Amino acid sequence: MANWFASLDASLRDAVFVVGVAALTNVACALLGCYLVLRRMSLLGDALSHAVLPGLVVAFVMAGSLNIVYMLAGALAVGLLTTFLTQVVHRQGGVPADASMGVVFTSLFALGVVLIKRYGQGVDLDPDCVLYGQIDLVEFYTVNLGGYEVPRALVSIVPVLAVNVAVILLLWKELKISSFDPALATTMGINAELLFYLLMALVAVTTVASFEQVGSILVIAMLIVPGATAHLLTDRLSRMMLIATALAIGSAVLGYAASLAWNVAAAGPMAVMAGLFYLAAALASPRYGIVSTLVRNAQTSLRIVREDLLAMLYRLEELRVERRLGAREATKAIGAGILGDVGLWSLARRGELKRVDGGLQLTDSGRRRAAGLVRSHRLWEAYLVQHLGLPADHVHTPAERMEHFIGQRLAEHIVADLQDAHQDPHGRAIPAPTTTVPEVATETRRHGDATDEGTEKGGRG
């Protein structure tokens, strides 16, 4: 295996080393980042990645070398100090949480920069290394392990990744509960505060272990972006972890390819790729994406227009109006415009509406669905009058909006609470239940909660 790897072209070996180290570093950060995102503490991860600088410098001054053990110890101490000071300023000083983080980490970061300039002269400890890393040069900084030359970066990041994975697996339940509901965790006997400090300690150590190879810029991106992206794609923590891991690895691979094409340092393009992944998820996420939300809103608007048309034609039949409305008259009556034309076409395609003698007429299936809508409308009017005491002339507007979101089960509950479920407050008969499943029930199963989707409609009561 070693001979095969040694026989590879030098440029290919460089790529394997760079992508491998970057992927491991990204995954170590992304796993912890999922918890930061869930706790809504992404800024604290950013704060720790900056605030540990004075700890690094103090460790170097005291130890006289850049030994990774001393650096991790210094970072751990200052990381915990940052977390503690942030909590003290927030709780004791009455300062908002985000402001307390801003005050503490900017002060410590500035102190770290001053200490670097004061004590970092003439040694391999400079702001460029800390900020941008040396991921492109990992092949030139190696150590001998078991007779094999491996990148020195692996010696620091692999143990840190192993510790992160071990802690997550061992404390999966505790970390999960304390991340979603610290108060519940405390009542269950879980020390939520101790877990919080443990998480912050892991973030601090991971940040420092990643500095030399990727710098603080990519560390910040990996602590926040993969977890935030995964959170857009799933609501399950286990899947969120897996997706964040895949995104972290993908950012390393595609970012390195982009760095070769753009002829720039690899850390920047890797962070850019992570941002592009987030943009794609923000646009196309099935549940939270901008595009999918627009599509669902458009579908809901079209559904409401269809139902307004059905209910209006049903009410005209109730009044025994002999003249049938034309397509233009119907869309104008509900104020739908072009969307009304689409709604008419959709109803005709569904077989719920047909054209007879130049006018519109409900089919049997369309009449059943329309009766269900009018039933929902009048049941809600009756409920508002009987249980909320609204005057009869004030219940039409809320009912014409609510009718689109009352499914069969809710209608049954309303009927059970009404004294008279046969007549609405205006003296009109409430249609009997139909066997047609309301569209709102289908949409609820498909999208989770149809009542989250707003509505604006016209129509008659």
CORSUL-V464190 format. One record per residue. RES is the residue in one letter. SS is DSSP state (a for helix, b for strand, c for the rest). NEAR is the number of other C-alpha atoms within 12 Angstrom. Layout:
res->RES ss->SS near->NEAR
res->RES ss->SS near->NEAR
This chain:
res->M ss->c near->8
res->A ss->a near->13
res->N ss->a near->8
res->W ss->a near->9
res->F ss->a near->17
res->A ss->a near->17
res->S ss->c near->12
res->L ss->c near->15
res->D ss->c near->12
res->A ss->a near->14
res->S ss->a near->15
res->L ss->a near->17
res->R ss->a near->24
res->D ss->a near->26
res->A ss->a near->29
res->V ss->a near->28
res->F ss->a near->33
res->V ss->a near->44
res->V ss->a near->38
res->G ss->a near->33
res->V ss->a near->43
res->A ss->a near->51
res->A ss->a near->43
res->L ss->a near->44
res->T ss->a near->52
res->N ss->a near->55
res->V ss->a near->45
res->A ss->a near->47
res->C ss->a near->56
res->A ss->a near->50
res->L ss->a near->49
res->L ss->a near->53
res->G ss->a near->48
res->C ss->a near->47
res->Y ss->a near->44
res->L ss->a near->38
res->V ss->a near->33
res->L ss->a near->31
res->R ss->c near->29
res->R ss->c near->20
res->M ss->c near->30
res->S ss->a near->33
res->L ss->a near->32
res->L ss->a near->46
res->G ss->a near->46
res->D ss->a near->39
res->A ss->a near->44
res->L ss->a near->49
res->S ss->a near->51
res->H ss->a near->42
res->A ss->a near->44
res->V ss->c near->51
res->L ss->a near->49
res->P ss->a near->41
res->G ss->a near->38
res->L ss->a near->50
res->V ss->a near->43
res->V ss->a near->31
res->A ss->a near->33
res->F ss->a near->30
res->V ss->a near->24
res->M ss->a near->17
res->A ss->a near->18
res->G ss->c near->19
res->S ss->c near->20
res->L ss->c near->25
res->N ss->c near->24
res->I ss->a near->31
res->V ss->a near->22
res->Y ss->a near->25
res->M ss->a near->38
res->L ss->a near->36
res->A ss->a near->31
res->G ss->a near->35
res->A ss->a near->41
res->L ss->a near->37
res->A ss->a near->31
res->V ss->a near->41
res->G ss->a near->44
res->L ss->a near->34
res->L ss->a near->28
res->T ss->a near->41
res->T ss->a near->42
res->F ss->a near->27
res->L ss->a near->29
res->T ss->a near->38
res->Q ss->a near->27
res->V ss->a near->20
res->V ss->a near->23
res->H ss->a near->21
res->R ss->a near->16
res->Q ss->a near->14
res->G ss->c near->15
res->G ss->c near->14
res->V ss->c near->19
res->P ss->c near->17
res->A ss->a near->25
res->D ss->a near->22
res->A ss->a near->21
res->S ss->a near->28
res->M ss->a near->35
res->G ss->a near->29
res->V ss->a near->28
res->V ss->a near->35
res->F ss->a near->36
res->T ss->a near->27
res->S ss->a near->24
res->L ss->a near->33
res->F ss->a near->34
res->A ss->a near->22
res->L ss->a near->25
res->G ss->a near->33
res->V ss->a near->29
res->V ss->a near->20
res->L ss->a near->26
res->I ss->a near->30
res->K ss->a near->19
res->R ss->a near->18
res->Y ss->a near->25
res->G ss->c near->28
res->Q ss->c near->16
res->G ss->c near->10
res->V ss->c near->18
res->D ss->c near->20
res->L ss->c near->32
res->D ss->c near->28
res->P ss->a near->30
res->D ss->a near->20
res->C ss->a near->28
res->V ss->a near->37
res->L ss->a near->30
res->Y ss->a near->29
res->G ss->c near->35
res->Q ss->c near->35
res->I ss->a near->48
res->D ss->a near->39
res->L ss->a near->27
res->V ss->a near->31
res->E ss->a near->28
res->F ss->a near->20
res->Y ss->c near->22
res->T ss->b near->19
res->V ss->b near->18
res->N ss->b near->13
res->L ss->b near->12
res->G ss->c near->8
res->G ss->c near->9
res->Y ss->b near->15
res->E ss->b near->21
res->V ss->b near->29
res->P ss->b near->33
res->R ss->a near->30
res->A ss->a near->38
res->L ss->a near->35
res->V ss->a near->29
res->S ss->a near->33
res->I ss->a near->35
res->V ss->a near->28
res->P ss->a near->24
res->V ss->a near->35
res->L ss->a near->33
res->A ss->a near->23
res->V ss->a near->26
res->N ss->a near->34
res->V ss->a near->25
res->A ss->a near->16
res->V ss->a near->23
res->I ss->a near->27
res->L ss->a near->17
res->L ss->a near->13
res->L ss->c near->22
res->W ss->a near->20
res->K ss->a near->21
res->E ss->a near->30
res->L ss->a near->35
res->K ss->a near->31
res->I ss->a near->27
res->S ss->a near->32
res->S ss->a near->33
res->F ss->a near->24
res->D ss->c near->20
res->P ss->a near->24
res->A ss->a near->16
res->L ss->a near->18
res->A ss->a near->23
res->T ss->a near->20
res->T ss->a near->13
res->M ss->c near->15
res->G ss->c near->15
res->I ss->c near->23
res->N ss->c near->22
res->A ss->a near->28
res->E ss->a near->23
res->L ss->a near->21
res->L ss->a near->27
res->F ss->a near->31
res->Y ss->a near->26
res->L ss->a near->28
res->L ss->a near->40
res->M ss->a near->42
res->A ss->a near->37
res->L ss->a near->43
res->V ss->a near->52
res->A ss->a near->49
res->V ss->a near->45
res->T ss->a near->52
res->T ss->a near->54
res->V ss->a near->53
res->A ss->a near->48
res->S ss->a near->51
res->F ss->a near->44
res->E ss->a near->44
res->Q ss->a near->47
res->V ss->a near->47
res->G ss->a near->39
res->S ss->a near->43
res->I ss->a near->37
res->L ss->a near->47
res->V ss->a near->50
res->I ss->a near->44
res->A ss->a near->43
res->M ss->a near->57
res->L ss->a near->48
res->I ss->a near->45
res->V ss->a near->47
res->P ss->a near->52
res->G ss->a near->50
res->A ss->a near->43
res->T ss->a near->44
res->A ss->a near->40
res->H ss->a near->38
res->L ss->a near->34
res->L ss->a near->30
res->T ss->c near->24
res->D ss->c near->22
res->R ss->c near->18
res->L ss->a near->31
res->S ss->a near->22
res->R ss->a near->20
res->M ss->a near->29
res->M ss->a near->37
res->L ss->a near->24
res->I ss->a near->32
res->A ss->a near->42
res->T ss->a near->37
res->A ss->a near->29
res->L ss->a near->44
res->A ss->a near->49
res->I ss->a near->35
res->G ss->a near->33
res->S ss->a near->42
res->A ss->a near->43
res->V ss->a near->32
res->L ss->a near->32
res->G ss->a near->39
res->Y ss->a near->37
res->A ss->a near->26
res->A ss->a near->23
res->S ss->a near->27
res->L ss->a near->22
res->A ss->a near->13
res->W ss->a near->13
res->N ss->c near->15
res->V ss->c near->18
res->A ss->c near->30
res->A ss->a near->40
res->A ss->a near->50
res->G ss->a near->38
res->P ss->a near->33
res->M ss->a near->46
res->A ss->a near->41
res->V ss->a near->29
res->M ss->a near->33
res->A ss->a near->41
res->G ss->a near->30
res->L ss->a near->23
res->F ss->a near->35
res->Y ss->a near->32
res->L ss->a near->22
res->A ss->a near->23
res->A ss->a near->30
res->A ss->a near->25
res->L ss->a near->22
res->A ss->a near->21
res->S ss->c near->25
res->P ss->c near->24
res->R ss->c near->26
res->Y ss->c near->26
res->G ss->c near->24
res->I ss->a near->19
res->V ss->a near->19
res->S ss->a near->21
res->T ss->a near->22
res->L ss->a near->20
res->V ss->a near->21
res->R ss->a near->28
res->N ss->a near->25
res->A ss->a near->21
res->Q ss->a near->26
res->T ss->a near->32
res->S ss->a near->28
res->L ss->a near->31
res->R ss->a near->35
res->I ss->a near->42
res->V ss->a near->40
res->R ss->a near->41
res->E ss->a near->48
res->D ss->a near->44
res->L ss->a near->51
res->L ss->a near->45
res->A ss->a near->42
res->M ss->a near->39
res->L ss->a near->46
res->Y ss->a near->38
res->R ss->a near->29
res->L ss->a near->26
res->E ss->a near->22
res->E ss->a near->19
res->L ss->c near->12
res->R ss->c near->11
res->V ss->c near->14
res->E ss->c near->13
res->R ss->c near->17
res->R ss->c near->24
res->L ss->c near->27
res->G ss->c near->22
res->A ss->a near->32
res->R ss->a near->24
res->E ss->a near->23
res->A ss->a near->34
res->T ss->a near->32
res->K ss->a near->22
res->A ss->a near->23
res->I ss->c near->32
res->G ss->c near->22
res->A ss->c near->30
res->G ss->c near->21
res->I ss->a near->19
res->L ss->a near->28
res->G ss->a near->33
res->D ss->a near->25
res->V ss->a near->25
res->G ss->a near->34
res->L ss->a near->40
res->W ss->a near->24
res->S ss->a near->24
res->L ss->a near->34
res->A ss->a near->25
res->R ss->a near->16
res->R ss->a near->18
res->G ss->c near->20
res->E ss->c near->31
res->L ss->b near->33
res->K ss->b near->29
res->R ss->b near->21
res->V ss->b near->16
res->D ss->c near->12
res->G ss->c near->14
res->G ss->b near->20
res->L ss->b near->33
res->Q ss->b near->37
res->L ss->b near->34
res->T ss->c near->25
res->D ss->a near->19
res->S ss->a near->25
res->G ss->a near->36
res->R ss->a near->34
res->R ss->a near->28
res->R ss->a near->41
res->A ss->a near->44
res->A ss->a near->38
res->G ss->a near->36
res->L ss->a near->48
res->V ss->a near->47
res->R ss->a near->43
res->S ss->a near->46
res->H ss->a near->44
res->R ss->a near->45
res->L ss->a near->49
res->W ss->a near->45
res->E ss->a near->43
res->A ss->a near->40
res->Y ss->a near->36
res->L ss->a near->28
res->V ss->a near->26
res->Q ss->a near->23
res->H ss->a near->16
res->L ss->a near->15
res->G ss->c near->15
res->L ss->c near->20
res->P ss->c near->17
res->A ss->a near->24
res->D ss->a near->18
res->H ss->a near->20
res->V ss->c near->29
res->H ss->a near->31
res->T ss->a near->23
res->P ss->a near->29
res->A ss->a near->35
res->E ss->a near->35
res->R ss->a near->33
res->M ss->a near->35
res->E ss->a near->39
res->H ss->a near->46
res->F ss->a near->36
res->I ss->c near->35
res->G ss->c near->36
res->Q ss->a near->29
res->R ss->a near->17
res->L ss->a near->22
res->A ss->a near->35
res->E ss->a near->19
res->H ss->a near->17
res->I ss->a near->27
res->V ss->a near->28
res->A ss->a near->15
res->D ss->a near->18
res->L ss->c near->25
res->Q ss->c near->17
res->D ss->c near->21
res->A ss->c near->31
res->H ss->c near->24
res->Q ss->b near->24
res->D ss->c near->33
res->P ss->c near->32
res->H ss->c near->20
res->G ss->c near->14
res->R ss->c near->21
res->A ss->b near->21
res->I ss->c near->30
res->P ss->c near->27
res->A ss->c near->24
res->P ss->c near->26
res->T ss->c near->24
res->T ss->c near->15
res->T ss->c near->23
res->V ss->c near->24
res->P ss->c near->35
res->E ss->a near->28
res->V ss->a near->35
res->A ss->a near->23
res->T ss->a near->20
res->E ss->a near->25
res->T ss->a near->23
res->R ss->a near->14
res->R ss->a near->14
res->H ss->a near->23
res->G ss->c near->17
res->D ss->c near->19
res->A ss->a near->26
res->T ss->a near->22
res->D ss->a near->17
res->E ss->c near->27
res->G ss->c near->21
res->T ss->c near->26
res->E ss->c near->24
res->K ss->c near->33
res->G ss->c near->30
res->G ss->c near->35
res->R ss->c near->26
res->G ss->c near->36
